[in-house]
Amino acid sequence: MSTITASPWRTTTEVTEYLKVARRTLNRNMDRMSYGVHYFRKDPGNKNSKIVWHLTNVEKFFRTPVAYKKKTV
Protein backbone atom coordinates (compact mmCIF):
# COMPACT_ATOMS: atom_id res chain seq x y z
CA MET A 1 0.00 0.00 0.00
CA SER A 2 1.48 3.34 -1.01
CA THR A 3 0.97 6.51 0.92
CA ILE A 4 -0.09 9.55 -1.09
CA THR A 5 1.15 12.83 0.28
CA ALA A 6 -0.03 16.28 -0.61
CA SER A 7 3.48 17.67 -0.24
CA PRO A 8 5.03 19.10 -3.42
CA TRP A 9 8.54 18.16 -2.19
CA ARG A 10 9.96 15.16 -4.06
CA THR A 11 13.19 13.22 -4.18
CA THR A 12 15.72 13.66 -6.98
CA THR A 13 14.74 10.32 -8.52
CA GLU A 14 11.05 11.24 -8.62
CA VAL A 15 11.77 14.64 -10.18
CA THR A 16 14.10 13.27 -12.85
CA GLU A 17 11.58 10.61 -13.84
CA TYR A 18 8.69 13.10 -13.95
CA LEU A 19 10.57 15.79 -15.92
CA LYS A 20 12.53 13.27 -17.99
CA VAL A 21 15.83 15.02 -17.30
CA ALA A 22 19.10 13.63 -16.02
CA ARG A 23 20.24 14.07 -12.43
CA ARG A 24 23.24 15.95 -13.82
CA THR A 25 20.90 18.49 -15.47
CA LEU A 26 19.33 19.30 -12.11
CA ASN A 27 22.74 19.65 -10.48
CA ARG A 28 24.04 21.88 -13.29
CA ASN A 29 21.13 24.27 -12.86
CA MET A 30 21.20 24.46 -9.06
CA ASP A 31 23.13 27.74 -9.14
CA ARG A 32 20.29 29.27 -11.19
CA MET A 33 17.63 28.03 -8.73
CA SER A 34 16.84 29.38 -5.27
CA TYR A 35 17.55 27.39 -2.14
CA GLY A 36 14.31 26.96 -0.19
CA VAL A 37 12.17 27.76 -3.23
CA HIS A 38 13.25 25.10 -5.72
CA TYR A 39 15.18 22.73 -3.45
CA PHE A 40 16.61 22.19 0.02
CA ARG A 41 18.73 19.64 1.83
CA LYS A 42 17.08 17.18 4.21
CA ASP A 43 19.80 17.97 6.77
CA PRO A 44 20.95 21.56 6.11
CA GLY A 45 23.99 21.14 8.36
CA ASN A 46 25.32 18.25 6.30
CA LYS A 47 26.56 19.14 2.80
CA ASN A 48 26.29 15.48 1.77
CA SER A 49 22.61 15.08 2.71
CA LYS A 50 20.01 14.29 0.08
CA ILE A 51 18.32 17.09 -1.84
CA VAL A 52 14.54 17.43 -1.93
CA TRP A 53 12.96 19.34 -4.83
CA HIS A 54 9.76 21.39 -5.05
CA LEU A 55 8.21 19.71 -8.07
CA THR A 56 5.94 22.58 -9.17
CA ASN A 57 8.65 25.24 -8.95
CA VAL A 58 11.26 23.10 -10.68
CA GLU A 59 8.78 22.29 -13.45
CA LYS A 60 8.09 26.00 -13.96
CA PHE A 61 11.85 26.64 -14.03
CA PHE A 62 12.43 24.14 -16.82
CA ARG A 63 9.35 25.20 -18.79
CA THR A 64 10.34 28.89 -18.85
CA PRO A 65 11.57 29.90 -22.32
CA VAL A 66 15.04 31.38 -22.60
CA ALA A 67 15.63 34.47 -24.73
CA TYR A 68 18.63 34.07 -26.99
CA LYS A 69 20.69 37.00 -28.19
CA LYS A 70 20.96 37.43 -31.92
CA LYS A 71 24.48 37.48 -33.26
CA THR A 72 25.39 40.67 -35.02
CA VAL A 73 27.67 40.35 -37.97
Residue frames as a rotation matrix with the C-alpha (Angstrom) as fourth column:
MET 1
0.584 0.811 0.000 0.00
0.811 -0.584 0.000 0.00
0.000 0.000 -1.000 0.00
SER 2
-0.482 -0.764 0.429 1.48
0.755 -0.610 -0.240 3.34
0.445 0.208 0.871 -1.01
THR 3
0.055 0.424 -0.904 0.97
0.791 -0.572 -0.220 6.51
-0.610 -0.702 -0.367 0.92
ILE 4
0.063 0.043 0.997 -0.09
0.804 -0.594 -0.025 9.55
0.591 0.803 -0.072 -1.09
THR 5
-0.241 -0.210 -0.948 1.15
0.790 -0.609 -0.066 12.83
-0.564 -0.765 0.312 0.28
ALA 6
0.783 0.573 0.242 -0.03
0.616 -0.661 -0.429 16.28
-0.086 0.485 -0.870 -0.61
SER 7
0.372 -0.732 -0.571 3.48
0.053 -0.598 0.800 17.67
-0.927 -0.328 -0.184 -0.24
PRO 8
0.972 -0.043 -0.230 5.03
-0.234 -0.201 -0.951 19.10
-0.005 0.979 -0.205 -3.42
TRP 9
0.162 -0.980 0.118 8.54
-0.956 -0.126 0.264 18.16
-0.244 -0.156 -0.957 -2.19
ARG 10
0.984 0.169 -0.055 9.96
-0.177 0.910 -0.374 15.16
-0.013 0.378 0.926 -4.06
THR 11
0.371 -0.888 0.273 13.19
0.176 0.355 0.918 13.22
-0.912 -0.292 0.288 -4.18
THR 12
-0.298 -0.597 -0.745 15.72
-0.674 -0.420 0.607 13.66
-0.676 0.683 -0.278 -6.98
THR 13
-0.921 -0.046 0.387 14.74
0.174 0.840 0.514 10.32
-0.348 0.541 -0.766 -8.52
GLU 14
-0.033 0.993 0.115 11.05
0.772 0.099 -0.628 11.24
-0.635 0.068 -0.769 -8.62
VAL 15
0.399 0.153 -0.904 11.77
-0.209 -0.945 -0.252 14.64
-0.893 0.289 -0.345 -10.18
THR 16
-0.589 -0.694 -0.414 14.10
-0.581 0.008 0.814 13.27
-0.561 0.720 -0.408 -12.85
GLU 17
-0.783 0.368 0.501 11.58
0.520 0.830 0.203 10.61
-0.341 0.420 -0.841 -13.84
TYR 18
0.228 0.944 -0.240 8.69
0.638 -0.331 -0.695 13.10
-0.735 0.006 -0.678 -13.95
LEU 19
0.504 -0.077 -0.860 10.57
-0.387 -0.911 -0.145 15.79
-0.772 0.406 -0.489 -15.92
LYS 20
0.850 -0.245 0.466 12.53
0.492 0.688 -0.534 13.27
-0.190 0.683 0.705 -17.99
VAL 21
0.640 -0.740 0.208 15.83
-0.543 -0.627 -0.559 15.02
0.544 0.244 -0.803 -17.30
ALA 22
0.176 -0.688 -0.704 19.10
0.443 0.694 -0.568 13.63
0.879 -0.212 0.427 -16.02
ARG 23
0.683 -0.032 -0.730 20.24
0.722 -0.122 0.681 14.07
-0.111 -0.992 -0.060 -12.43
ARG 24
-0.390 -0.920 -0.038 23.24
0.872 -0.383 0.305 15.95
-0.295 0.086 0.951 -13.82
THR 25
-0.340 0.352 0.872 20.90
0.526 -0.697 0.487 18.49
0.780 0.624 0.052 -15.47
LEU 26
0.776 0.619 -0.122 19.33
0.411 -0.349 0.842 19.30
0.479 -0.703 -0.525 -12.11
ASN 27
0.432 -0.687 -0.584 22.74
0.773 -0.052 0.633 19.65
-0.465 -0.725 0.508 -10.48
ARG 28
-0.509 -0.645 0.570 24.04
0.854 -0.463 0.239 21.88
0.109 0.608 0.786 -13.29
ASN 29
-0.167 0.557 0.813 21.13
0.306 -0.755 0.580 24.27
0.937 0.346 -0.044 -12.86
MET 30
0.279 0.299 -0.913 21.20
0.940 0.110 0.323 24.46
0.197 -0.948 -0.250 -9.06
ASP 31
-0.628 -0.584 -0.514 23.13
0.680 -0.733 0.003 27.74
-0.379 -0.347 0.858 -9.14
ARG 32
-0.866 0.394 0.307 20.29
-0.051 -0.681 0.730 29.27
0.497 0.617 0.610 -11.19
MET 33
0.146 0.928 -0.342 17.63
0.381 0.266 0.885 28.03
0.913 -0.260 -0.315 -8.73
SER 34
-0.097 -0.090 0.991 16.84
-0.713 -0.689 -0.133 29.38
0.695 -0.719 0.003 -5.27
TYR 35
-0.804 -0.215 -0.554 17.55
0.226 0.751 -0.620 27.39
0.549 -0.624 -0.556 -2.14
GLY 36
-0.812 0.558 -0.172 14.31
0.143 -0.097 -0.985 26.96
-0.566 -0.824 -0.001 -0.19
VAL 37
-0.052 0.794 -0.606 12.17
-0.783 -0.409 -0.469 27.76
-0.620 0.450 0.643 -3.23
HIS 38
0.318 0.098 -0.943 13.25
-0.845 0.480 -0.235 25.10
0.429 0.872 0.235 -5.72
TYR 39
0.331 -0.293 -0.897 15.18
0.220 0.948 -0.228 22.73
0.918 -0.122 0.378 -3.45
PHE 40
0.393 -0.371 0.841 16.61
-0.885 -0.401 0.237 22.19
0.250 -0.838 -0.486 0.02
ARG 41
-0.521 -0.632 -0.573 18.73
-0.348 0.771 -0.534 19.64
0.780 -0.079 -0.621 1.83
LYS 42
0.421 0.696 -0.581 17.08
0.242 0.531 0.812 17.18
0.874 -0.483 0.055 4.21
ASP 43
0.574 -0.362 -0.735 19.80
0.773 -0.056 0.632 17.97
-0.270 -0.931 0.248 6.77
PRO 44
0.934 -0.132 0.333 20.95
0.067 -0.848 -0.525 21.56
0.352 0.513 -0.783 6.11
GLY 45
0.648 -0.720 0.247 23.99
-0.630 -0.325 0.705 21.14
-0.428 -0.613 -0.664 8.36
ASN 46
0.007 -0.612 0.791 25.32
0.146 0.783 0.605 18.25
-0.989 0.111 0.095 6.30
LYS 47
-0.121 -0.099 -0.988 26.56
-0.814 -0.560 0.156 19.14
-0.568 0.823 -0.012 2.80
ASN 48
-0.918 -0.263 -0.296 26.29
-0.387 0.757 0.527 15.48
0.086 0.598 -0.797 1.77
SER 49
-0.503 0.799 0.330 22.61
0.041 0.404 -0.914 15.08
-0.863 -0.446 -0.236 2.71
LYS 50
-0.486 0.399 0.778 20.01
0.860 0.376 0.345 14.29
-0.155 0.837 -0.526 0.08
ILE 51
-0.953 0.189 -0.237 18.32
-0.234 -0.955 0.180 17.09
-0.192 0.227 0.955 -1.84
VAL 52
-0.278 0.939 0.202 14.54
0.776 0.344 -0.529 17.43
-0.566 0.010 -0.824 -1.93
TRP 53
-0.973 -0.104 0.206 12.96
0.224 -0.645 0.730 19.34
0.057 0.757 0.651 -4.83
HIS 54
-0.285 0.909 -0.306 9.76
-0.135 -0.354 -0.925 21.39
-0.949 -0.222 0.223 -5.05
LEU 55
-0.409 0.069 0.910 8.21
0.720 0.637 0.276 19.71
-0.561 0.768 -0.310 -8.07
THR 56
0.630 0.748 0.209 5.94
0.729 -0.477 -0.490 22.58
-0.268 0.461 -0.846 -9.17
ASN 57
0.719 -0.389 -0.576 8.65
-0.283 -0.921 0.269 25.24
-0.635 -0.030 -0.772 -8.95
VAL 58
-0.391 -0.887 0.245 11.26
-0.126 0.315 0.941 23.10
-0.912 0.337 -0.234 -10.68
GLU 59
-0.102 0.440 0.892 8.78
0.889 0.444 -0.117 22.29
-0.447 0.781 -0.436 -13.45
LYS 60
0.891 0.421 -0.169 8.09
0.330 -0.858 -0.394 26.00
-0.311 0.295 -0.904 -13.96
PHE 61
0.270 -0.887 -0.374 11.85
-0.381 -0.455 0.805 26.64
-0.884 -0.075 -0.461 -14.03
PHE 62
-0.613 -0.558 0.560 12.43
0.208 0.570 0.795 24.14
-0.762 0.604 -0.233 -16.82
ARG 63
0.061 0.724 0.687 9.35
0.955 0.158 -0.250 25.20
-0.289 0.671 -0.682 -18.79
THR 64
0.584 0.112 -0.804 10.34
0.101 -0.993 -0.065 28.89
-0.806 -0.043 -0.591 -18.85
PRO 65
0.773 -0.304 0.557 11.57
0.609 0.106 -0.786 29.90
0.180 0.947 0.267 -22.32
VAL 66
0.089 -0.842 -0.532 15.04
0.579 -0.390 0.716 31.38
-0.810 -0.372 0.453 -22.60
ALA 67
0.957 0.186 -0.223 15.63
-0.038 -0.683 -0.730 34.47
-0.289 0.707 -0.646 -24.73
TYR 68
0.226 -0.901 0.370 18.63
0.869 0.358 0.341 34.07
-0.440 0.245 0.864 -26.99
LYS 69
0.211 -0.255 -0.944 20.69
-0.211 -0.955 0.210 37.00
-0.954 0.155 -0.256 -28.19
LYS 70
0.943 0.086 0.322 20.96
0.297 0.226 -0.928 37.43
-0.152 0.970 0.188 -31.92
LYS 71
-0.014 -1.000 -0.011 24.48
0.732 -0.018 0.681 37.48
-0.681 0.001 0.732 -33.26
THR 72
0.837 0.190 -0.513 25.39
-0.144 -0.829 -0.541 40.67
-0.527 0.527 -0.667 -35.02
VAL 73
0.325 -0.715 0.619 27.67
0.852 0.505 0.136 40.35
-0.410 0.484 0.773 -37.97
